[in-house]
């Protein structure tokens, strides 16, 4: 009887416990799957960055769009109209007028 219980415990340990057990393999397989998903996302990001770099090197219209959208740059002689949203309490915005257009040139 003792031998049977000892054998069952040994099999249970080998199946579940230890570095070669079922649980260890299951845990490692989950980690591998997670790392493969992360690797796929990083590859996609790298592809997007390579495309962005290529466009920055070769596409002047792309560069101009970024300069205008991100940095608010304008060409000499262009007029920029900014419409400021009203504040929460309905008082005038920063420039003293509520929602009124303002013209200007340069980086506003």
Phi, psi and omega in degrees: 000315179298321180295321179294316179294318179297319178295319179295319178295321178295316178296319178298317179296316181294325182285316185259314188265180178080171183283345180250012183282170181301316182297318180297318178294318179299315180296318179293322178295322176296319178296319178298315179298318179297316180293325177293321176296316179297320179297319178296319178296319179293323176297318179297317178297319178298318178298317179296319179293321177298319178296316179300315180297316180298319179292323178295329180281330192237345190243100182294326179295323178295317179298317180296319180299317178296317180299320181286313186286313185277323190247001176064026182281150179226160175279155177302135178089348178283151176253139179246130177246117177251129177255114182272136179289150177293153178287171183296323184269007176082004178279161180303151180282190189308320186272008175091356178236140183269113175067014183274146178289151178226134180255156178182173177231151180101196185269095178259000000 
